[in-house]
Amino acid sequence: MKNIKFPSAQSILLIIAALVTLLTWFIPAGKYDMLIYNKTEHLFIQTSTAETKKLPATQGTLDALAIKIPLEKFTNGDIYKAINIPNTYKKLEAKPQGVLEFIKSPIKGIIAAADIIFLVLIIGGLIGIINSTGAFDAGIASLASLLKGNEFLLIILVTVLVAAGGTTFGFAEETIAFYPILIPVFLAAKYDALVGVACIFAGSSIGTMCSTINPFSTIIASDSAGINWTTGLVGRILMLLACLTISIAYIMRYAKRVQRDPTTSIIYEQQQQIAALFGNTSTETVTFTTRLRLALFVFAMCFAIMIFGVVFLDWWFVEMTATFLVGAIVIGVITQIKESDFVDTFVKGAGDLLGVALIIGIARGITVIMADGLISDTMLYYASNVTSGMNKGLFASAMTGIYALLSFFIPSSSGMAVLTMPIMSPLADTVGVGREIVVNAYQYGMGLFYLINPTGLILASLAIVKVGFNKWLKFIMPLFIILVVFTLIVMTVSAYL
């Protein structure tokens, strides 16, 4: 039994894809009618399996379809994805997916996720270039020396900053870029790689879970529920502070134990392998040259420009990817890397993250199987019927659990909001609670399960540091259980306030 290894991330996802393929043979096929705004013609398009209708873009049209969303949310571009229309679910002829569809799903997923995959590969190339200059090793050694005796500040700072990004603009996929940068810093501080992953990934998860002004979850979900996004904002801010405090305390407790006795690390047997993977993690002083300092400055500015562009300039994957590509070229010029060496190093760096890119594509392929098998809307339909007749407290907790379950199949926060909120939010009216309870259940349910959701980003994140999913589960499950219990108590109490 000792020789049996836990499956790789790619294998785990392929197993899940096979199980989802099997589900398409047993779960009834069905679909809601969908509504999307056409900017060019200034009208709504209602699509169903039978026909497509063009409708006037007026609030009266939305009211007639029982969609309580202000018209301007469509016309100004806040809601740009198709949304499900309440009370339009229809059972359809089954479309079970077979072996051929299963085989094609990773390829379809890779094509569908091409934007984030290219971002990951270009970041890999940039990391390869900066590592080859020696600038990164020098910077890590200098930072580790500065933090000596106060390494705990690193945990607090990284977790809080990443969570701030998550709660404000949905800092999630972008965190992929930070693992190769920050993990060596944690290793140099005598922590293990799990501490670094926890600060980045858990920080992002808690931030997005307790989103405050995040347009990709809070605002779009509130709009889709027909309420102002500020409704329930104070409660979400308090929830953010509480969950962050719990998470940081948990991470610091584990980190201090590892720092005192490295053999207590869950990944102790991988220590040398991971240290070799991330190069120099020693605390020896390395003298910077002017070129190396300038290269590191350009490297850091790539991330600052990326964040600024996403927040203020509506950038997305194409612009972010271009930023990192330009940054790699500029660093190559500054450090006078030969053209042939630059190309070889860049390609090798991109190749190092190819496994991560494949994980992202395979995970996206699972949602392709569900969509092609017409079972996504069926699961939503039956989930919406589960809460019938519940009291307020049980409704709030049950809705949180339902969204956690649905997030396995619909890991996109904005996609989940527009597809489910028009269906789920009216259920709050029948129970006698505010619709913000459903919005919170959506956020908290997705955010909690995101910590362990294999169809999310955790497997891709772990692949960067070569840590197995089983090791992550061993580390995170106590914190996960604490947060689940705390969240359900908060949701139950808030339903009666």
C-alpha positions as CSV (number, residue, x, y, z in Angstrom):
1,M,0.0,0.0,0.0
2,K,2.9,2.4,0.7
3,N,3.9,2.2,-3.0
4,I,0.4,3.4,-4.1
5,K,0.7,7.1,-5.1
6,F,-2.1,9.7,-5.1
7,P,-3.1,10.5,-8.7
8,S,-1.7,13.5,-10.4
9,A,-3.9,16.6,-10.9
10,Q,-4.4,15.7,-14.6
11,S,-5.5,12.2,-13.7
12,I,-7.9,13.5,-11.0
13,L,-9.6,15.8,-13.5
14,L,-9.8,13.1,-16.1
15,I,-11.5,10.8,-13.6
16,I,-14.0,13.5,-12.7
17,A,-14.6,14.1,-16.4
18,A,-15.3,10.4,-16.8
19,L,-17.8,10.5,-13.9
20,V,-19.5,13.6,-15.3
21,T,-19.8,11.9,-18.7
22,L,-21.4,9.0,-17.0
23,L,-23.9,11.3,-15.2
24,T,-25.2,12.6,-18.6
25,W,-26.7,9.1,-19.0
26,F,-28.7,9.3,-15.8
27,I,-29.5,13.0,-15.1
28,P,-32.4,14.2,-17.3
29,A,-31.6,16.7,-20.0
30,G,-33.2,20.1,-19.7
31,K,-32.7,23.8,-20.3
32,Y,-34.0,27.2,-19.3
33,D,-34.7,29.8,-22.0
34,M,-32.0,32.4,-22.1
35,L,-31.9,36.2,-22.6
36,I,-29.0,38.2,-23.9
37,Y,-28.8,41.9,-24.8
38,N,-27.7,42.8,-28.3
39,K,-25.8,46.1,-28.2
40,T,-25.8,46.6,-32.0
41,E,-29.5,46.3,-32.5
42,H,-30.5,47.6,-29.0
43,L,-32.8,44.7,-28.3
44,F,-33.0,41.5,-26.3
45,I,-32.7,38.1,-27.8
46,Q,-34.6,35.2,-26.1
47,T,-33.4,31.8,-27.1
48,S,-35.0,28.5,-26.5
49,T,-34.6,25.0,-28.0
50,A,-37.6,25.7,-30.3
51,E,-37.1,29.3,-31.5
52,T,-35.3,32.6,-31.1
53,K,-37.2,35.8,-30.4
54,K,-36.2,39.4,-30.7
55,L,-37.7,41.5,-27.9
56,P,-37.7,45.3,-27.3
57,A,-35.0,46.4,-24.9
58,T,-37.4,47.9,-22.3
59,Q,-37.9,47.5,-18.6
60,G,-41.4,46.2,-19.5
61,T,-39.8,43.3,-21.3
62,L,-37.8,42.4,-18.3
63,D,-40.7,42.7,-16.0
64,A,-42.9,40.4,-18.2
65,L,-40.1,37.8,-18.1
66,A,-40.0,38.1,-14.3
67,I,-36.4,39.3,-14.4
68,K,-36.0,42.0,-11.8
69,I,-32.9,43.7,-13.1
70,P,-32.6,47.4,-14.0
71,L,-32.5,47.9,-17.8
72,E,-29.4,50.0,-17.6
73,K,-27.4,47.1,-16.2
74,F,-27.7,45.6,-19.7
75,T,-27.3,48.7,-21.8
76,N,-24.2,49.9,-19.9
77,G,-22.5,46.5,-20.2
78,D,-22.5,45.4,-16.5
79,I,-24.4,42.3,-17.5
80,Y,-23.0,41.0,-20.8
81,K,-23.6,37.2,-20.4
82,A,-26.8,35.4,-21.3
83,I,-29.0,34.9,-18.2
84,N,-31.6,32.2,-17.5
85,I,-35.2,33.2,-17.6
86,P,-37.3,32.1,-14.5
87,N,-40.1,29.5,-15.0
88,T,-38.9,28.5,-18.4
89,Y,-37.2,25.2,-17.6
90,K,-38.1,22.4,-20.1
91,K,-37.1,18.8,-20.2
92,L,-35.4,17.9,-23.4
93,E,-34.4,14.7,-25.3
94,A,-31.4,13.2,-23.5
95,K,-28.0,13.9,-25.0
96,P,-25.7,11.4,-23.2
97,Q,-22.1,11.9,-23.8
98,G,-20.0,8.9,-24.9
99,V,-16.4,7.9,-25.1
100,L,-15.7,10.1,-28.1
101,E,-17.1,13.2,-26.3
102,F,-15.1,12.3,-23.2
103,I,-11.9,12.0,-25.3
104,K,-12.6,15.3,-27.0
105,S,-13.5,17.3,-23.9
106,P,-9.9,18.1,-22.8
107,I,-9.2,19.5,-26.3
108,K,-12.4,21.5,-26.3
109,G,-11.5,22.7,-22.8
110,I,-8.0,23.8,-23.8
111,I,-9.5,25.7,-26.8
112,A,-12.2,27.3,-24.5
113,A,-9.5,28.3,-21.9
114,A,-6.9,29.5,-24.4
115,D,-6.9,33.0,-22.9
116,I,-5.8,31.9,-19.5
117,I,-3.5,29.2,-20.8
118,F,-1.6,31.6,-22.9
119,L,-1.3,33.9,-19.9
120,V,0.2,31.0,-17.9
121,L,2.7,30.1,-20.6
122,I,3.9,33.7,-21.2
123,I,4.3,34.1,-17.4
124,G,6.4,30.9,-17.4
125,G,8.6,32.4,-20.1
126,L,9.0,35.6,-18.1
127,I,9.9,33.7,-15.0
128,G,12.5,31.7,-17.0
129,I,14.1,34.9,-18.2
130,I,14.3,36.6,-14.8
131,N,15.6,33.4,-13.2
132,S,18.4,33.1,-15.8
133,T,19.7,36.6,-15.0
134,G,20.2,35.8,-11.3
135,A,18.2,38.9,-10.3
136,F,15.5,36.9,-8.7
137,D,17.9,34.9,-6.5
138,A,19.6,38.1,-5.4
139,G,16.2,39.7,-4.6
140,I,15.0,36.7,-2.6
141,A,18.2,36.6,-0.5
142,S,18.0,40.3,0.2
143,L,14.3,40.1,1.2
144,A,14.9,37.1,3.4
145,S,17.6,38.9,5.3
146,L,15.3,41.9,5.8
147,L,12.6,39.7,7.3
148,K,14.8,37.8,9.6
149,G,13.1,37.5,13.0
150,N,9.9,39.0,11.6
151,E,8.9,36.3,9.0
152,F,5.4,36.2,10.3
153,L,4.8,39.6,8.7
154,L,5.2,38.0,5.3
155,I,2.2,35.7,6.1
156,I,0.0,38.6,7.2
157,L,1.1,40.9,4.4
158,V,0.6,38.5,1.5
159,T,-2.7,37.0,2.8
160,V,-4.2,40.4,3.4
161,L,-3.0,42.0,0.1
162,V,-4.2,39.0,-2.0
163,A,-7.6,39.0,-0.1
164,A,-7.9,42.7,-0.8
165,G,-7.5,42.0,-4.5
166,G,-10.1,39.2,-4.2
167,T,-12.7,41.3,-2.4
168,T,-12.4,44.3,-4.7
169,F,-11.9,42.9,-8.3
170,G,-12.0,39.1,-8.1
171,F,-8.3,38.4,-7.9
172,A,-8.3,34.7,-8.7
173,E,-6.8,33.5,-12.0
174,E,-4.2,36.3,-11.8
175,T,-2.7,34.6,-8.6
176,I,-1.2,32.0,-10.9
177,A,1.5,34.5,-11.7
178,F,2.5,35.0,-8.1
179,Y,3.5,31.4,-7.0
180,P,6.9,31.4,-8.8
181,I,7.6,34.8,-7.3
182,L,6.5,34.3,-3.7
183,I,7.1,30.7,-2.9
184,P,10.9,31.2,-2.8
185,V,10.4,34.0,-0.3
186,F,8.5,31.7,2.0
187,L,11.1,29.0,1.6
188,A,13.9,31.5,2.4
189,A,11.9,32.4,5.6
190,K,12.2,28.7,6.6
191,Y,8.6,27.9,5.9
192,D,7.4,25.2,3.6
193,A,5.7,25.7,0.2
194,L,2.3,24.9,1.7
195,V,2.5,28.1,3.7
196,G,3.1,30.1,0.6
197,V,0.3,28.4,-1.3
198,A,-2.1,28.9,1.6
199,C,-1.3,32.6,1.9
200,I,-1.9,33.1,-1.8
201,F,-4.7,30.7,-2.6
202,A,-6.6,30.9,0.7
203,G,-6.2,34.7,0.7
204,S,-7.7,34.9,-2.8
205,S,-10.5,32.5,-1.8
206,I,-11.4,34.4,1.3
207,G,-11.3,37.7,-0.5
208,T,-13.6,36.5,-3.4
209,M,-15.8,34.6,-0.9
210,C,-16.4,37.8,1.0
211,S,-16.5,40.1,-2.0
212,T,-17.4,43.6,-1.2
213,I,-17.2,45.7,-4.4
214,N,-16.1,42.8,-6.7
215,P,-18.0,43.4,-10.1
216,F,-17.6,39.8,-11.1
217,S,-19.5,38.4,-8.1
218,T,-21.2,40.8,-5.7
219,I,-22.3,43.5,-8.1
220,I,-23.4,41.2,-11.0
221,A,-25.1,38.8,-8.5
222,S,-27.0,41.6,-6.7
223,D,-28.0,43.1,-10.1
224,S,-29.3,39.7,-11.2
225,A,-31.2,39.4,-7.9
226,G,-32.8,42.7,-8.5
227,I,-31.3,44.5,-5.4
228,N,-28.7,47.2,-4.9
229,W,-25.2,45.8,-4.4
230,T,-24.7,47.7,-1.2
231,T,-27.5,45.7,0.5
232,G,-25.7,43.4,3.0
233,L,-22.4,45.1,2.4
234,V,-21.6,45.8,6.1
235,G,-22.2,42.1,6.9
236,R,-19.9,41.0,4.1
237,I,-17.2,43.4,5.4
238,L,-17.5,41.9,8.9
239,M,-17.4,38.4,7.4
240,L,-14.3,39.2,5.5
241,L,-12.5,40.5,8.6
242,A,-13.6,37.4,10.6
243,C,-12.6,34.8,8.0
244,L,-9.3,36.5,7.3
245,T,-8.5,36.5,11.0
246,I,-9.3,32.8,11.3
247,S,-7.3,31.9,8.2
248,I,-4.2,33.9,9.1
249,A,-4.2,32.5,12.7
250,Y,-4.5,28.9,11.3
251,I,-1.7,29.5,8.7
252,M,0.6,31.1,11.3
253,R,0.1,28.3,13.7
254,Y,1.2,25.7,11.1
255,A,4.0,28.0,9.8
256,K,5.6,28.5,13.3
257,R,5.5,24.7,13.9
258,V,7.3,24.1,10.6
259,Q,9.8,26.9,11.3
260,R,10.7,25.4,14.7
261,D,10.8,21.8,13.4
262,P,10.9,21.2,9.6
263,T,10.1,17.5,10.1
264,T,6.6,18.5,11.1
265,S,5.9,19.8,7.6
266,I,3.2,17.8,5.7
267,I,5.5,17.9,2.6
268,Y,8.8,17.4,4.5
269,E,9.9,14.6,2.2
270,Q,9.6,17.0,-0.8
271,Q,11.7,19.7,0.8
272,Q,14.8,19.3,-1.2
273,Q,12.9,18.7,-4.5
274,I,10.9,21.9,-4.0
275,A,13.9,23.9,-2.9
276,A,15.8,22.8,-6.1
277,L,12.7,23.7,-8.2
278,F,12.7,27.3,-7.0
279,G,16.5,27.8,-7.1
280,N,18.3,29.8,-4.4
281,T,16.4,30.1,-1.1
282,S,19.3,30.8,1.1
283,T,19.7,33.9,3.2
284,E,23.2,34.7,2.0
285,T,23.8,38.3,1.0
286,V,24.0,38.7,-2.8
287,T,25.2,42.0,-4.1
288,F,22.9,43.6,-6.7
289,T,24.3,45.2,-9.8
290,T,22.5,48.1,-11.4
291,R,21.3,45.9,-14.2
292,L,19.8,43.3,-11.8
293,R,18.0,46.0,-9.8
294,L,16.6,47.4,-13.0
295,A,15.5,44.0,-14.2
296,L,13.7,43.3,-10.9
297,F,12.0,46.7,-11.1
298,V,10.7,45.9,-14.6
299,F,9.6,42.5,-13.3
300,A,7.7,44.0,-10.4
301,M,6.1,46.7,-12.6
302,C,4.6,44.0,-14.9
303,F,2.4,43.0,-12.0
304,A,1.6,46.5,-10.9
305,I,0.7,47.4,-14.5
306,M,-1.4,44.3,-14.8
307,I,-3.4,45.1,-11.6
308,F,-3.9,48.7,-12.6
309,G,-5.1,47.7,-16.1
310,V,-7.6,45.1,-14.7
311,V,-9.0,47.5,-12.1
312,F,-9.1,50.8,-14.1
313,L,-8.7,50.0,-17.8
314,D,-11.0,47.0,-18.2
315,W,-8.1,44.8,-19.2
316,W,-8.5,41.1,-19.5
317,F,-6.3,38.2,-20.5
318,V,-5.0,39.5,-23.9
319,E,-3.8,42.7,-22.3
320,M,-2.4,41.0,-19.3
321,T,-0.5,38.5,-21.4
322,A,0.9,41.2,-23.6
323,T,2.2,43.0,-20.5
324,F,4.2,40.0,-19.4
325,L,5.6,39.4,-22.9
326,V,6.8,42.9,-23.2
327,G,8.3,42.7,-19.7
328,A,10.3,39.6,-20.6
329,I,11.7,41.3,-23.7
330,V,12.6,44.5,-21.8
331,I,14.4,42.4,-19.1
332,G,16.3,40.6,-21.9
333,V,17.5,43.9,-23.4
334,I,18.5,45.3,-20.0
335,T,20.5,42.2,-19.0
336,Q,21.9,41.9,-22.5
337,I,20.8,38.3,-23.1
338,K,21.7,37.0,-26.6
339,E,18.7,36.7,-28.9
340,S,19.1,32.9,-29.3
341,D,19.6,32.4,-25.6
342,F,16.5,34.5,-24.9
343,V,14.3,32.4,-27.1
344,D,15.6,29.1,-25.7
345,T,15.2,30.3,-22.1
346,F,11.8,31.8,-22.7
347,V,10.5,28.6,-24.4
348,K,12.0,26.4,-21.5
349,G,10.3,28.7,-18.9
350,A,7.0,28.4,-20.7
351,G,7.4,24.6,-20.9
352,D,7.9,24.4,-17.2
353,L,4.2,25.6,-16.8
354,L,2.8,23.6,-19.6
355,G,1.5,21.0,-17.1
356,V,-0.4,23.8,-15.3
357,A,-1.9,25.0,-18.6
358,L,-3.1,21.4,-19.4
359,I,-4.8,21.2,-16.0
360,I,-6.7,24.4,-16.6
361,G,-7.8,23.1,-20.0
362,I,-8.9,19.7,-18.7
363,A,-10.9,21.4,-15.9
364,R,-12.7,23.6,-18.4
365,G,-13.5,20.4,-20.5
366,I,-15.6,19.1,-17.6
367,T,-18.0,22.1,-18.0
368,V,-18.0,21.4,-21.7
369,I,-19.3,17.9,-21.1
370,M,-22.1,19.2,-18.8
371,A,-23.2,21.8,-21.3
372,D,-23.2,19.4,-24.2
373,G,-25.0,16.8,-22.1
374,L,-27.7,19.4,-21.2
375,I,-27.5,18.6,-17.5
376,S,-26.3,21.9,-16.0
377,D,-29.7,23.6,-16.0
378,T,-31.4,20.4,-14.8
379,M,-29.2,20.4,-11.7
380,L,-30.0,24.1,-11.1
381,Y,-33.8,23.4,-11.5
382,Y,-33.8,20.6,-9.0
383,A,-31.6,22.5,-6.6
384,S,-34.0,25.4,-6.7
385,N,-36.8,23.0,-5.6
386,V,-34.9,21.7,-2.6
387,T,-35.6,24.7,-0.4
388,S,-39.4,24.5,-0.7
389,G,-41.1,24.8,2.7
390,M,-37.9,25.5,4.7
391,N,-37.7,27.9,7.6
392,K,-35.5,31.0,7.4
393,G,-32.4,29.6,9.1
394,L,-32.5,26.3,7.3
395,F,-33.1,28.0,3.9
396,A,-30.0,30.2,4.4
397,S,-27.8,27.2,5.3
398,A,-29.2,25.0,2.6
399,M,-28.8,27.7,-0.1
400,T,-25.1,28.0,0.9
401,G,-24.7,24.2,0.5
402,I,-26.5,24.2,-2.8
403,Y,-24.2,26.9,-4.2
404,A,-21.1,25.0,-2.9
405,L,-22.4,21.9,-4.8
406,L,-23.2,23.9,-8.0
407,S,-19.7,25.5,-8.0
408,F,-18.2,22.1,-8.7
409,F,-20.0,22.1,-12.1
410,I,-20.0,25.9,-12.6
411,P,-16.7,27.2,-11.2
412,S,-17.0,30.7,-12.8
413,S,-18.4,33.3,-10.3
414,S,-19.8,35.6,-13.0
415,G,-21.2,32.6,-14.9
416,M,-22.8,31.2,-11.7
417,A,-24.4,34.6,-10.9
418,V,-26.1,35.3,-14.2
419,L,-27.3,31.7,-14.7
420,T,-28.6,31.0,-11.2
421,M,-29.5,34.3,-9.5
422,P,-32.7,35.0,-11.6
423,I,-33.9,31.5,-10.6
424,M,-32.7,31.4,-7.0
425,S,-33.2,34.9,-5.7
426,P,-37.1,34.9,-5.9
427,L,-37.0,31.9,-3.5
428,A,-36.0,34.3,-0.7
429,D,-39.3,36.1,-1.1
430,T,-41.3,32.9,-0.5
431,V,-39.4,32.2,2.8
432,G,-39.5,35.8,4.0
433,V,-35.8,36.8,3.9
434,G,-34.0,39.5,2.0
435,R,-32.6,38.6,-1.4
436,E,-29.2,39.5,-0.1
437,I,-29.3,36.3,1.8
438,V,-29.2,34.4,-1.5
439,V,-26.4,36.6,-2.8
440,N,-24.4,35.9,0.4
441,A,-25.1,32.2,0.1
442,Y,-23.9,32.3,-3.5
443,Q,-20.6,34.0,-2.5
444,Y,-20.0,32.0,0.7
445,G,-20.9,28.6,-0.8
446,M,-18.7,29.1,-3.9
447,G,-15.9,30.7,-1.8
448,L,-15.8,27.9,0.8
449,F,-15.8,25.0,-1.8
450,Y,-13.3,26.9,-3.9
451,L,-10.7,26.0,-1.2
452,I,-11.0,22.3,-2.2
453,N,-12.7,22.4,-5.6
454,P,-10.7,20.3,-8.1
455,T,-12.5,22.0,-11.0
456,G,-11.3,25.4,-9.8
457,L,-7.7,26.7,-9.7
458,I,-6.3,24.7,-6.8
459,L,-4.9,21.8,-8.8
460,A,-3.2,24.3,-11.2
461,S,-1.8,26.2,-8.3
462,L,-0.5,23.0,-6.6
463,A,1.1,21.8,-9.9
464,I,3.3,24.9,-9.9
465,V,4.9,23.9,-6.6
466,K,4.7,20.2,-7.3
467,V,2.5,19.5,-4.2
468,G,-0.1,16.7,-4.4
469,F,-3.8,17.4,-3.9
470,N,-3.9,14.9,-1.0
471,K,-1.3,16.9,0.9
472,W,-3.3,20.1,0.4
473,L,-6.4,18.4,1.7
474,K,-4.6,17.2,4.7
475,F,-3.4,20.8,5.4
476,I,-6.6,22.7,4.6
477,M,-9.4,20.5,5.9
478,P,-9.3,21.6,9.5
479,L,-9.5,25.3,8.4
480,F,-12.2,24.4,5.8
481,I,-14.3,22.7,8.5
482,I,-13.9,25.7,10.9
483,L,-14.9,28.2,8.2
484,V,-17.9,26.0,7.1
485,V,-19.2,25.8,10.7
486,F,-18.7,29.5,11.2
487,T,-20.3,30.5,7.9
488,L,-23.4,28.3,8.5
489,I,-23.8,29.9,12.0
490,V,-23.5,33.4,10.5
491,M,-26.0,32.6,7.6
492,T,-28.5,31.1,10.1
493,V,-28.4,34.1,12.4
494,S,-28.4,36.7,9.6
495,A,-31.6,35.1,8.2
496,Y,-33.5,36.1,11.4
497,L,-32.0,39.6,11.8
